[in-house]
Every structure is written in C-alpha cells, then in structure tokens.
Amino acid sequence: AQSVTQLGSHVSVSEGALVLLRCNYSSSVPPYLFWYVQYPNQGLQLLLKYTSAATLVKGINGFEAEFKKSETSFHLTKPSAHMRDAAEYFCAVSETGAGNQFYFGTGTSLTVIP
Amino acid sequence: ETGVTQTPRHLVMGMTNKKSLKCEQHLGHNAMYWYKQSAKKPLELMFVYNFKEQTENNSVPSRFSPECPNSSHLFLHLHTLQPEDSALYLCASSQVSGETQYFGPGTRLLVL
C-alpha cells in the first residue's frame, strides 16, 4: 500500500527566505513522486515530478525536490521565497508504471510574509 | 483551447435540483478523474475512467453519477445533493491511469 505524509499543514516564511516543504512516502515498489501547487480558486498545477531518473528534480518557478530513497522523502525546496509562492502544495505518489492510483498528501499551506 | 477545461466554474443549486458538471481534456489522454476537495479535508478521489470504462468508484453516494461518453469528455451528474456536498470538484486527466495527472480549474459547488 502507498501513502504520503506531509509534515506541517501550515508553513510561514519571510520573503527571500528558504522554502522547505516536507513529504515522506511509503511504497513497496519504486514510486513516481509529484509536487503540485494550488493557487486560490484554481485547480492543481504540476510543479515537478520524479520518475526514476535524476534524484534531484527541477521544476517550474524555481522549485526543486530531491528523491532520497533511504529516507523515503521527497522534500520541496526553493532558495528564496516570493510573495507569489503563497499557495497550497500537494505531494503525491504513484507506483511505477501505468494502471495505478495516485495518492495525495493532505497539503501544506505556504504563507509568505513580506 | 488547451489543457483541461471545466464548466461551469461556479454552481449554486438547491437540494432538489438536477445539474451536471462538464470536463473536457484537449491533451489526447485516455484516463480521466473526478476529485472532491472540501475545506480542511484531503483531496478525495471519486471516480476513475480508463479508455471510457469506469475503473474506480470510491464509495461515492449514488446522488453522484459519472458519465464518460468518450476519452475527451467526462460528466458528473448531480441529483438531490446535500449541503455537505458543497465543495470544489476537480477534474483531471492523464495519458493512462497512474501517469502524471493534469487538472482543470474546478467547479465551485454550493448546495443550499
């Protein structure tokens, strides 16, 4: 069985500070891992994904995430927060290959303080 | 138009009304999904269609009835809803089930 845990339902950072959003997963097989962002009153937008290639994945808007198998983690980072980064962030896991379900975390709300 | 579109974007309905939500994907995908997103609750997968066939129904009440006439269109028919059904309903698609999902903007539903 797969699951995703996002530690911290709310994270606040100052503008220009490092953003770190945590995601841990459980999967019995090599996973595909995803980060999505949701701005108010919008759908989810794919930020980045890991599909067994390079462990450090770069996404849009300056975000990146590192797959660490030993820690079963896929934390999302950005060196310098911007006001426009304020949104809800979702981590998701899917088993390698087609035909399998996505499992989403409960989301982390990021607030950026000016 | 590109990506995944949903109509209407906002809907207010009474408990005795019948309405339908529409989703259309312009990505050539073969899998489509309905999710429910309520305030302060995790994203809930409702239905999954692969190649027009329903492959998941996560214990959704029968007052929600999905329809997938072809790989590009997905409907959610609503009938005699309850106030607790008020939520953001998101549609998504992927090449096949399990692959990267692309989401529409959602329909904000309010049941009075």
Contacts between the chains, C-beta under 8 A, distances in Angstrom:
chain1	res1	chain2	res2	distance
A	32	B	98	7.5
A	32	B	100	7.9
A	34	B	100	6.8
A	36	B	103	7.6
A	41	B	105	7.9
A	41	B	106	7.7
A	41	B	108	7.1
A	42	B	105	5.5
A	42	B	106	7.1
A	43	B	4	7.4
A	43	B	6	7.8
A	43	B	90	5.5
A	43	B	92	7.9
A	43	B	103	3.7
A	43	B	104	5.2
A	43	B	105	4.7
A	43	B	106	5.0
A	44	B	90	7.0
A	44	B	92	7.6
A	44	B	101	7.9
A	44	B	103	4.3
A	45	B	103	7.1
A	46	B	100	6.3
A	46	B	101	7.9
A	46	B	102	6.9
A	49	B	100	5.9
A	90	B	43	6.9
A	94	B	98	5.0
A	94	B	99	7.7
A	95	B	98	6.7
A	97	B	98	6.4
A	98	B	95	7.8
A	98	B	96	4.2
A	98	B	97	6.2
A	98	B	98	4.9
A	98	B	99	6.1
A	99	B	50	7.9
A	99	B	96	6.9
A	99	B	97	5.3
A	99	B	98	5.5
A	100	B	97	6.7
A	100	B	98	3.8
A	101	B	45	7.1
A	101	B	48	7.4
A	101	B	56	7.0
A	101	B	97	7.2
A	101	B	98	6.9
A	102	B	45	7.5
A	102	B	98	7.3
A	102	B	101	6.1
A	104	B	42	6.6
A	104	B	43	4.6
A	105	B	42	7.6
A	106	B	42	4.6
A	107	B	42	7.3
A	107	B	43	7.6
